[in-house]
Amino acid sequence: ASSHTDKLVFISRIARDKYIKDHPDYNLKKIGLAVNGIEDYSHEERETLRMIDSKYGKFKYRLCCVGTINRRKGQWRVLEVLSKLSTEKLNDIHLAIIGDGPQREELEMFVAKHALTDNVSFEGAVDNSEIYKYLAENNIFVLMSDNEGLPISIIEAMRAGLPIIATNVAGIPETIDDNGFLLDLDNDALFKVLDNLDMYDWDNLGKLSRQKFEKEFLFSRMAKDYCDIMDSLFS
């Protein structure tokens, strides 16, 4: 980092700690931390949520992922694993892919080829202000990204009270402890979870996600962190 930099601000503890390790001589007073956070639901949004009835309600396990459809975001990993599950297991599973992107057509062809059209829906691009409605239709959030920062999509899923299945990369481990599964970039690891969904108490994992959101990822906490960082520049 330039010697003229007044403050380096990191959005995850993991990124900050890695930087400190890689730059042991850097002035720690010039390093700040403001972990991502978002607003909780408004009164109007809560009223909307009460009226939502999932169109995928016939499925016991309603998975969803949010993000640009490309190799990095890893939707293809989830589809490859679904294609290896038994018909009996698939009868209970639906995946909603929320977003659009360059790999969508390829994945749609994969879904058709592997007879997954009843189990997978492509919801297309959704305005950020509407995503919470789609999350409310589902009960498990999955993000198998190759790399990330600290994804807002996971924080939104935690706010929705969804258990999280995600990869052990970048800042993601800060969002998952006892509220889901942190997996290696390995289809076998995801297969073991999806092939044994009945073994886990997903409702409780979802409650723990919501609790973790309220404790660690509210916008008010992030705003205070940024205010403290700004104050430190003049102290």
C-alpha positions as CSV (number, residue, x, y, z in Angstrom):
1,A,0.0,0.0,0.0
2,S,1.1,3.5,-0.7
3,S,2.9,5.4,2.1
4,H,0.5,8.2,1.4
5,T,-2.6,6.1,2.3
6,D,-4.3,7.5,5.5
7,K,-6.3,4.3,6.2
8,L,-6.8,0.9,4.7
9,V,-10.3,-0.4,5.5
10,F,-11.2,-4.1,5.2
11,I,-14.7,-5.6,5.0
12,S,-13.7,-8.9,6.6
13,R,-11.5,-9.9,9.4
14,I,-9.9,-12.6,7.4
15,A,-8.8,-10.1,4.7
16,R,-7.4,-7.8,7.3
17,D,-5.5,-10.5,9.1
18,K,-4.0,-11.8,5.9
19,Y,-2.9,-8.3,4.9
20,I,-1.2,-7.8,8.3
21,K,0.5,-11.2,8.0
22,D,1.8,-10.4,4.5
23,H,2.9,-6.8,5.5
24,P,4.2,-7.2,9.0
25,D,5.9,-3.7,8.9
26,Y,2.8,-1.8,8.0
27,N,1.5,0.6,10.6
28,L,-1.4,-1.1,12.3
29,K,-2.9,2.3,13.2
30,K,-3.5,2.8,9.5
31,I,-5.7,-0.3,9.3
32,G,-9.4,-0.3,9.9
33,L,-12.2,-2.9,9.9
34,A,-15.8,-2.4,8.9
35,V,-17.4,-5.7,8.3
36,N,-20.3,-5.6,5.8
37,G,-23.8,-5.1,7.2
38,I,-27.3,-4.4,5.9
39,E,-30.5,-2.9,7.2
40,D,-33.1,-5.2,8.9
41,Y,-36.5,-5.5,7.3
42,S,-38.7,-2.5,7.3
43,H,-42.3,-2.7,8.7
44,E,-43.6,-2.8,5.1
45,E,-41.2,-5.6,4.2
46,R,-42.3,-7.6,7.2
47,E,-45.9,-7.2,6.2
48,T,-45.1,-8.5,2.7
49,L,-43.2,-11.5,4.1
50,R,-46.3,-12.6,6.1
51,M,-48.2,-12.9,2.9
52,I,-45.6,-14.9,0.9
53,D,-46.5,-18.5,0.1
54,S,-43.8,-20.4,-1.7
55,K,-44.6,-21.6,-5.2
56,Y,-42.2,-24.5,-4.5
57,G,-44.0,-25.5,-1.3
58,K,-44.4,-29.1,-2.4
59,F,-40.6,-29.6,-1.9
60,K,-39.3,-30.2,1.6
61,Y,-35.9,-28.7,0.8
62,R,-36.1,-25.4,-1.1
63,L,-32.5,-24.3,-1.9
64,C,-31.7,-21.0,-3.5
65,C,-28.6,-19.1,-4.6
66,V,-28.3,-15.4,-5.6
67,G,-25.7,-13.9,-7.9
68,T,-24.5,-13.5,-11.5
69,I,-24.6,-16.9,-13.2
70,N,-21.0,-17.6,-14.1
71,R,-18.2,-20.1,-13.3
72,R,-16.9,-18.1,-10.3
73,K,-20.3,-18.1,-8.5
74,G,-20.4,-21.9,-8.7
75,Q,-24.1,-22.5,-9.6
76,W,-22.7,-25.2,-11.9
77,R,-21.3,-27.1,-8.9
78,V,-24.8,-27.3,-7.3
79,L,-26.3,-28.6,-10.5
80,E,-23.6,-31.2,-11.0
81,V,-24.3,-32.5,-7.5
82,L,-28.1,-32.5,-8.0
83,S,-27.6,-34.6,-11.2
84,K,-25.8,-37.3,-9.1
85,L,-28.6,-37.6,-6.4
86,S,-31.1,-40.4,-6.5
87,T,-34.6,-39.8,-7.8
88,E,-35.9,-40.5,-4.3
89,K,-33.7,-37.7,-2.9
90,L,-34.6,-35.3,-5.7
91,N,-38.3,-35.7,-5.0
92,D,-37.7,-33.5,-1.9
93,I,-35.4,-30.9,-3.5
94,H,-35.8,-27.7,-5.5
95,L,-33.2,-25.2,-6.4
96,A,-34.0,-21.6,-7.3
97,I,-31.2,-19.8,-9.2
98,I,-31.8,-16.1,-8.7
99,G,-29.8,-13.9,-11.1
100,D,-28.7,-13.9,-14.7
101,G,-25.4,-14.1,-16.5
102,P,-23.2,-15.5,-19.2
103,Q,-23.4,-19.1,-18.1
104,R,-27.2,-19.3,-17.8
105,E,-27.8,-20.9,-21.3
106,E,-25.2,-23.5,-20.6
107,L,-26.7,-24.4,-17.2
108,E,-30.2,-24.5,-18.7
109,M,-29.0,-27.0,-21.2
110,F,-27.4,-29.0,-18.4
111,V,-30.7,-29.0,-16.5
112,A,-32.6,-30.2,-19.5
113,K,-30.1,-32.9,-20.3
114,H,-30.1,-34.4,-16.8
115,A,-33.9,-34.2,-16.4
116,L,-33.8,-31.6,-13.6
117,T,-36.4,-29.3,-15.0
118,D,-38.8,-30.0,-12.2
119,N,-36.1,-29.5,-9.6
120,V,-34.5,-26.3,-10.9
121,S,-35.9,-22.9,-11.8
122,F,-34.1,-19.9,-13.3
123,E,-35.6,-16.8,-11.7
124,G,-33.7,-14.4,-13.9
125,A,-32.4,-11.0,-12.9
126,V,-34.2,-9.6,-9.8
127,D,-34.0,-6.0,-8.5
128,N,-32.1,-5.9,-5.2
129,S,-35.1,-4.5,-3.5
130,E,-37.1,-7.6,-4.4
131,I,-34.6,-10.3,-3.5
132,Y,-35.9,-10.7,0.0
133,K,-39.2,-12.0,-1.4
134,Y,-37.4,-14.8,-3.3
135,L,-35.4,-15.7,-0.3
136,A,-38.6,-16.0,1.7
137,E,-39.9,-18.7,-0.7
138,N,-36.9,-21.0,0.2
139,N,-35.4,-22.5,3.3
140,I,-31.7,-23.2,2.5
141,F,-29.2,-20.8,1.0
142,V,-26.3,-22.2,-1.0
143,L,-23.3,-20.3,-2.5
144,M,-20.4,-22.4,-3.9
145,S,-18.2,-19.6,-5.1
146,D,-14.6,-20.0,-6.1
147,N,-13.8,-16.7,-4.4
148,E,-15.6,-13.8,-2.7
149,G,-15.2,-10.9,-0.4
150,L,-17.8,-11.0,2.3
151,P,-21.0,-11.6,0.3
152,I,-24.0,-9.4,0.9
153,S,-26.1,-12.3,-0.5
154,I,-25.2,-14.5,2.5
155,I,-25.9,-11.7,4.9
156,E,-29.3,-11.2,3.2
157,A,-30.0,-14.9,3.6
158,M,-29.1,-14.8,7.2
159,R,-31.5,-11.9,7.7
160,A,-34.1,-14.1,6.1
161,G,-33.4,-16.8,8.7
162,L,-31.9,-19.3,6.1
163,P,-29.2,-21.8,7.0
164,I,-26.1,-21.4,4.9
165,I,-24.2,-23.9,2.7
166,A,-21.1,-22.1,1.3
167,T,-17.5,-22.5,0.4
168,N,-14.6,-21.9,2.7
169,V,-13.1,-19.0,0.8
170,A,-12.3,-15.3,1.6
171,G,-14.6,-13.8,4.2
172,I,-17.3,-16.4,4.0
173,P,-16.1,-18.3,7.1
174,E,-17.0,-15.2,9.2
175,T,-20.7,-15.8,8.3
176,I,-20.9,-19.5,9.2
177,D,-20.3,-21.3,12.4
178,D,-23.2,-23.3,13.8
179,N,-25.7,-21.9,11.3
180,G,-24.8,-24.0,8.3
181,F,-22.0,-25.8,6.5
182,L,-18.6,-24.4,5.4
183,L,-17.3,-26.6,2.6
184,D,-14.1,-27.1,0.6
185,L,-14.3,-26.4,-3.2
186,D,-15.2,-30.0,-3.7
187,N,-18.4,-31.4,-5.2
188,D,-18.0,-34.5,-3.0
189,A,-18.4,-32.3,0.1
190,L,-21.6,-30.7,-1.2
191,F,-22.9,-34.2,-2.3
192,K,-22.5,-35.5,1.3
193,V,-24.6,-32.6,2.6
194,L,-27.4,-32.8,-0.1
195,D,-27.5,-36.6,0.0
196,N,-28.1,-36.4,3.8
197,L,-30.5,-33.5,4.2
198,D,-32.7,-35.4,6.5
199,M,-29.9,-35.7,9.1
200,Y,-29.9,-32.0,10.0
201,D,-32.2,-29.7,11.9
202,W,-32.5,-27.0,9.2
203,D,-35.1,-25.0,11.1
204,N,-32.7,-24.6,14.0
205,L,-29.8,-23.7,11.7
206,G,-32.0,-21.0,10.2
207,K,-32.8,-19.6,13.6
208,L,-29.1,-19.5,14.4
209,S,-28.5,-17.6,11.1
210,R,-31.0,-15.0,12.0
211,Q,-29.5,-14.6,15.5
212,K,-26.0,-14.2,14.0
213,F,-27.3,-11.6,11.6
214,E,-28.8,-9.6,14.4
215,K,-25.7,-9.8,16.5
216,E,-23.0,-9.2,13.9
217,F,-24.3,-7.9,10.5
218,L,-26.7,-5.0,11.1
219,F,-26.1,-1.8,9.1
220,S,-26.0,0.2,12.3
221,R,-22.9,-1.6,13.5
222,M,-21.2,-1.2,10.1
223,A,-22.1,2.6,10.1
224,K,-20.6,3.0,13.6
225,D,-17.4,1.2,12.5
226,Y,-17.0,3.6,9.5
227,C,-17.7,6.6,11.8
228,D,-15.0,5.4,14.2
229,I,-12.6,5.0,11.3
230,M,-13.2,8.5,10.2
231,D,-12.8,9.8,13.7
232,S,-9.5,8.0,14.0
233,L,-8.2,10.0,11.1
234,F,-8.4,13.2,13.1
235,S,-7.5,11.9,16.5
